[in-house]
Amino acid sequence: MGRDTLTGSRIRERRLMLGLRQAELARQVEISASYLNLIEHNRRRIGGKLLVDLARVLAVEPSMLTDGAEVALLATLREAAADLAQPVAELDRVDEFAGRFPGWAKVLAQSQHRTASLERTVETLSDRLTHDPQLAASLHEVLSTAAAIRSTASILAETGELEAEWRDRFHNNLNEDSLRLAESSRALVNFLDESDTSAERRGMPQEEVEQFFITHEHHFPALEAAEADAQAGLIEELVTGADELVSEAGKTIARAALQHYCSDAAAMPLDPLAEAIARDGIVPVALARSFGCGLSTVLRRLGAIPPSILGQEAGLVVCDASGSILFRKPVTGFALPRFGASCPLWPLYTAISRPQEPVRRDVVQQGRSAVGFDCLAVSWPHQRPDFDSDPLYHAVMLILPKRDVAETAQPVGASCRICSRRSCPARREPSILKEEF
């Protein structure tokens, strides 16, 4: 039932909310009770003066009777229904539900938003607590310092009379260890603190770089327009002037990523690339032949250009031969872990095992709702191999959201710890999530 045919249902619900009898409302708007009954059962469409009169008596705006619930509310309700494992038979009546019970619809929508937010928090915190090296180092420092203080205090408490020299030495050790414990604890609290009140951003260097690229929307027009000999200076200006890049490690990673960006932009200039995409669509092999470059360059370039040129949103992941993620550009619906190992079923890792062989897979990421993606991946030698050294491969994966989930799509996750999929042959550890989460 369409939104424009539910005006009568909204009139009836509003009338009952105000405690008005049908005959009384009909009298005030100067129509018969039988005609109002037809209107309230959506058998007569209304508009003009009658709609205005009804809205005046019911103390609402006319648009509240004709439009009903907001589009965003309806979308949230549909998302909540799609998250259920079993199909909902009344999904096609969500508009009617929101129109007749707007209060309950808002309660359900708010619960849906809260659930999604809590799940994202669980994923982030679980990933951080499990794999974050900075957190592990901070905890180790706190525990080792506390153990040292406990050992020194035990000697002072359990040993009899000590010579003054040794007693002073132990007291000095206690003072130094307690200062170290205070500093370590303060650093740990600052690291875990979610506020941005401190001048120094917490997090890993790769997180700094990720935020830097997000701030620029992964697009740097000045670098694309600059001559090759001027790009190095522009890169340095971008890096040194970025508030997101705090650590020297973050700045170093950002410089390398921007240099890759410049080389890819030089191989595939934006204007000719936009014309090729508008003419032929997203066909990586054809683009590689047209521009005379490798598939890895094409995938990195497609992941970096604005969605207005590509025609859709796109995500990007780059890893090294160990599987560690070096660069990531998030895309809506595809969870990318910040730390630790990702899902080994990603086509990215298949590409690592098949050097320079293109891999394309339809995948569906397991989670609260099934989302389909077209993933294209390929590996390439990061440096030119020599007779006396083994080749060093990196791999890149372009992630393109799809409208529909293919029946043959490969189920994947984000990482084992926050994946609810059972009976997965690639699982490394049990999930902290229940299957129905």
N, C-alpha and C positions, 0 to 999 in steps of 0.2 A: 504494500500500500504506500503510495507516494506521500511526500510531506505535505503537498498542497491539498490532499484529500482528507487530512486529519484535523482540519479546523474545528469540525463539530465535536470531536473527542476532547479537544482542548477546552472548548466552551463548556462542555458538560463537567469536566474535572474542575474547572475554575468555579463553576456555579455551585457544585457540591462542597467545595472548599469554603465558600462564603456562606453556606447554609441557605441558599435561595431555592425556593420551589420553582419548578419549571413554569408553572402558570404565572408566578410573580415576575420572573424574568421576561416572559413573553409580554406581559402587560406593560412593563416599563419600556420596552422597545417597540411596542405597538404592533405586535404580530400575534397570530393565534398560537396557542399551546401546541396544537397538532403540527403546525409548520416548524416550530422550534424543535419538536421531537424528531422530525425528519432531519433537521440540520444537525442535531446532536448525534445522530446515528450515521452521519456522513453520507446522507442520501440527497442532500441539496447543497450545492456550493453557494457561497455568499461572498459579497464584496461591497464596496461603495459605502453608502450611508448606513446600511444595516450593520455592517461589520464595525464601523466606527461607533454606532450606538451600543452594540453589545460590549465592545471593549471599554466604553465609558462606564457602563453599569457594573461591569466586572472589575473595574479599576486596574486595567492593564493596557499596555500599548497594543494597537492592532497587530503589529508585527509578531507579538508573542503568541497570538492566536493563529496566524497564518504560517509563520516560519517554525515555531516550536523550538526544539533543542538546537543548539549550535552544531555546525558541521563537525567541529573538533570533538564534541561530546559523542556524536554518533560514531566517529572513527575510533575513539577510545573504546566504546562498547563493542564494536566489531573486533578490535584487537583482543579484548578480554575473552570474547567467545572463541577466537581463533587459537588462543593459547591452550584451550582444553584439548585433552587427548581424543575425546569423543566429539563427533560433529553435533552442533546444536540445531535442532529441527526448526526453532523459531527465529533463526538468524535473519530471515527476510522480514521479520516484523520488529526489528530493533527500533525503527523510526516510530512505530506505534507505541512501543514501550516507553521511549523517551518522551513522547508527547503526552501520554496518559499519566506517567509517574515521573515527572522531571526531578523530584527530590531524590528518589531512589536511584535514578539514572546517574545523578551527580555523585552520590555515595559510591556507587560501583565504579565510576570513572576515577574518582580520587583513590580508591583502593587499588585500582589497576596501576595508576601512576606510582603509588607508594611501593607496590610490589616490584615494579620494574626498577625503581631506584634502589631498593634494598638488595635486589639480585646483583645489580652492577657493583654495589658496595662490597657484597660478599666476594664477588669475583676478584675485585681489585685487592682487597685486604688479604684474601687467601693467597693470591699470587705473590703479594709482597712478603707476607709472613713466611712463605715457603722458600722463596728463591732470592729475595733481595740481598745481595752481598753486603751492602752498607748496613742494613739492619742486623745481619748476622755478625758483622764485625763489631758493631756497637754493643750488642748483647754480650759477645765474648769479652769485650773490654770491661764491661760492668761486672760480669761474673768473676773474671780472673782477679780484678782489683778487690772485690768483696772477699774472695778466698784468701788473698794476701793479708788483708786486714784481720780476718778471722784467725789466721795462723799466728800473726804477731801478737794479737790480743791473748790467744791461748798460752803463748810462751810467758807473757807477763803475768797472767793469772795463775798458772799452774806451777811455775818455777818459784823456788824460794827466793831468798835474798840474792839479788844480782849486783854485780859490781856497777858502780855509778856510770862507768864508761859504756857498758853494754846496755844498761837501762836507758841511758840517754839516746843510744843508737836506735833501740827499738821504738822509743817514743818519737824520734825523728822519722822512722819508717812509717809509723802510724799516721803522722801528720801528712807526709807526702802522699801516702796511699789514699787517705781520706780526701785530699784535694783532687787527686786523679779521679776518684770515684764521683765526686761532685761534678767535675767537668764532663765526665763520660755520661753521667745521668742527664745532665742538662742538654748535651748534644743529642741524646736519644729522645728526650722529650721534644726538642725542637724538630727532630726528624719526623716524629709521629704526629706532630701538631698539624692539623688541617688548615689552620689560619695562615694568611699571607702577611702577618704583621711584621715578620722579621725581614730584614733587608736582603738576606740571602735565601734564595729559593731552595727548598729541600728537593731531593730526588737524585736520579742518576744523570750522568752526562747525556745519555741518549734521550732521556725525557726532556732535557733542556732543548736539544736539537729538534725534537718532535714539536715542542711548543713554538719554537722559532719558525718552523716551516708552516705550522697551522696559522700563526699570526699573519704570515704573508700569503696564506691560502695556496701554498706550494707553487707559487708563480712569481717570477722575478723579471718583470718587463725591462728594467734597466740593464740587467745582464744580457738579455736577448738582443737589445738594441746596440750594445757596446761593441767596439772593435776588440779583437782577440787580445791585443796588447794592453787594453785598458781594463779587462775583466778582473785581473788579479787585484788591482787597486780597489775596484768596486766591491769585490768579495771581502777584502779587508775592512772596508768601511761598513759593510753590512754586519760583519761579525763583531767588530769592536763596538758598534753602536747599538747592538741588540741587548735589551734588558733581560731577555730570556736566557742568554748565554752567560752564566756566572763563572763556571769552572773553566780552567784552561783545557781540560779534556773535552768539554762540550764544544769549545771554540774550535779545537782541532778537528773534531768530527764534522762540525758544520762546514768548515773550509773544504774538507774533502768532498762532502755531499754537494756543495755548490760548484766545485770544479767538475764533478760528474754532470751536474745540471748544464753547465756551459758547453761541455763537449757534446752532450745529447742535443742541445738546442742548435749547435753549429751543424750537426749532421742532419737535423730535421727542422729547418726554420719554420716558425709558427704560421706565417701566411700560406706558404705552399702546403703545409700539413693540413691547415683548416680547409683549403680547397679540396684536397684529396679525400678528406673525411666526408665533406659535404657531398662529394660526387660518388664515392664508392662505399662509404660507411667504414666501420672499424674492421679492417681486414689486415692483420699484422703482416702476413707473408707478402701481400701485394705492396704494402707500404715499405717493407724492407727492400724489395726489388726496385721500387720506384726511387727511393732515396739512396740506394746503394750502401746500406748499413746492416748491421746484425739485428737479429730478432730481440736480443736483450736491450739494445738501444731503443727499438720501437716500443717495447713494453714499458720501459722506464719513462719514455717521453709521453706516451699516452696517459700514464698515471699522473703526470705532472701538469698537463695542460688544463686550463679552466673547463668546468663542466659545460659552459656555454658553447665551447668549441667542440668538445668531444661528443656532446649531445646527451650525456648522462653522467651520473656520479661514478667514480672509480676509486678503488683502493689499490695499494701497492705494498709489497713486502719484498725485502732483499735479505738474503742470508748468506753465510759463508759455508765452507765445506763441513763444519762441525754442526750445522743446523742452527747456530745462534743468529738471531735476528739483528741485522745491522741497521736497517732503516724500515720504517713502517708509516704508511699513510692510511689512517682508518677510513672505513666506509660503513655506512649505516647498515646494521644488521649482522656484520661479520666481526665477531669478537676476536681481538688480537691481544694476547697476554703481554703485559709489560715486562715480566721477568720469567726466567725459566724456559723450559722446553714447550714448544707448541705441539699441536696435534700432528703426529707423524704421518697421518693420512692426507695432509695437504698436498696438492700437486707440486708445490714448491720443492718438497723433498724427493718426490719422484724424479723431478728434473735433475736434482743433484746426482742421483744414481744413474742418470742417462746423460752424460756430458754432451752439451750442444744439441740435444734432440728435443724438439718442441713437444710440450705436453699440454693437452687441453682436456678439461674435465668439467662436467656439470656436477656441482656439489650442493649439498644442503647441510647447513650447520645446525646441529642439534641444540636445542635450548627451549625457551618458553614458547616459541613459535617457529615453524619451519620457514626458512628463507632460502631461496635458490640463488645461486651465483654461477657465472661463467668464469672459470679460472684458467688463465693461460700462463704457462711457466716455461722457462728455459734457463739453462746454466751456460756460463761462458768462462773462459780462462781469465782470471783477474789479472794475471801478469803473464808475459810471454815465457813459455817453458824453455828450459835449456837442456842440453844433453845430460848434465850432471844434477838436475833437480826435477822433482815431480811437479806437474801442473797444479796450480792453485785455483780452484773453481769457486765462483759465486753463482747464486741463482736468484732470479727475479720472478715474481708472480703478480700479474695484473688481475684484479678482482672486479668483475662487472656484475652488478645486481641484475636479476631477471624478474620479470613479472610473475612467471609461473614456475613451479618446481617440477622438473622433469621426473617421470616415473623411474628412470634409470639413474637418477642423481646419486652420487657417492655421498653417504653420510659422513660428516667430519665434525670435529669439535673445536674448542679453543685450546684447552690443555686437559690432560686426564683428570686432574684434581677437581675441575669444575665442569666435567662432562657427565651427564646423567645417562648416557647411552650404555646399555648393558651388552654383554657378550661381544665386546669389541676385541678382535685379535691383537690390536696394537696397544691395548691399555697397559700402562706401566705401573699404575698405582690406583687404589680405590678412590672413588669420587667422594667428596664431602657432601654432595647434593643427593637428595632422594630423587627417584625416577619421576615422581609426580611434581617436583619442585618447579 
